[in-house]
Amino acid sequence: MTILTGRSAIESGRSMPPNDPPAGVDSDGKRLAMMANQIALFFAIYPTEEAAAAVANHINQFWGRAMRRQFLASFSADDPTFHPLVARAFTRIRPPDDRWTVAP
């Protein structure tokens, strides 16, 4: 199995979309979009639906509540900033569950 990352992904034609998030997205939002696109590139060798599920699963498991909250608030599924797999995974990313957050 060959994993395409970085230069290999670009040479294969599976380049990442432009890193220009929508107006109003701060540098943290840009970082989250870049991270999501990197996750998508890692899973891009899998069949599309399996890869989209893996992208969402990774974000749900390894991103904290604040990261997911900002990501979901800053972007939409049809954002041109995203790798197509991130766009497919977007609706599967769970919003943070704040039921257990202690009030200040």
MOSULCOR-V236026 format. One record per helix or strand. SS is the DSSP state (h for helix, s for strand). FROM is the first residue (numbers start at 1). LEN is the number of residues. If there is no record, write none. Layout:
BEGIN
SS | FROM | LEN
SS | FROM | LEN
END
This chain:
BEGIN
h | 6 | 6
h | 27 | 17
h | 48 | 15
h | 65 | 10
h | 84 | 9
h | 98 | 3
END
